[in-house]
Amino acid sequence: MNGTVQEKVATEAIEPTALAIPERVLPTPLPIFTGSEMASALLAYRELQQALDRSMPEQIIKLDGKPFRKKGYWRAIAVAFNLTVEVESERREIYGDLEDGSPNYAYLITYRASTTAGRSETGDGACAAAEKSRGRMKASEHNVRSHAHTRAFNRAVSNLVGFGEVSAEEVERDEHGSVAPKPTLLKPTGYDEWLEDMRSVADEGEAALLKAWGDSPKPLRHYLRMTDLATWTAIKAHAVAVKPKDATPDGEPA
């Protein structure tokens, strides 16, 4: 009888382990938020946008009938969402000469906007002296640099909480306030192949991508920044999301 009791206790002790259900592995990733939750987030943003538009009408300009919001609006949005927005990088580079023979310098800026929960997005901004030297406008170091900073700040905030909305400072304008065509840039030789290489390197992680970027010829980097910032931002975001090969499932080093 005693042996029977002991056998029963032993059986009961191992039953929970024997009946444990293995962790379910989903074949594809699932969204954290539902469609209705995302729709609600967009609605809340639109309501905030409308309130700021009524309070700060001077921060809206219309180009071809479409509204674009200026830097004051994006700074108000950063405050409303309690974001931390900081400069990540700043470079000054020379790209040829202006018509008067002076250097066509450009500022290339990157900002990072972060929430209190730790989620973040970067935004790139570029401005060249040639852009500020149209018609009666003359370029100055201050104007070129500050415009690049404004674009990068706005873009970082928009990427994080503004659903990718384009800011007024990102739209090219001439001295009459109308949209002006962007300067035509010749695609450097080997650009397409280089861009594919950068996409491949992004699969190896952020450190590998930044090294490859630093080792790349300036004309290739400049062409990408000046013609397709969205692609470069997407490539960087992919690289940041890549886990190191020696990391554990939770992303920490093994």
RAKA-V297139 format. One record per run of one state. SS is the DSSP state (h for helix, s for strand, l for the rest). FROM is the first residue (numbers start at 1). TO is the last residue. Records with the same first field share a line. If there is no record, write none. Layout:
# RAKA-V297139
SS: FROM-TO, FROM-TO
This chain:
# RAKA-V297139
l: 1-1, 19-34, 56-56, 64-65, 70-70, 81-83, 98-102, 115-119, 133-140, 162-166, 171-172, 174-178, 180-190, 203-205, 216-217, 228-228, 242-246, 248-252, 254-254
h: 2-18, 35-55, 57-59, 71-80, 129-132, 141-161, 168-170, 191-202, 206-215, 218-227, 229-241
s: 60-63, 66-69, 84-97, 103-114, 120-128, 167-167, 173-173, 179-179, 247-247, 253-253
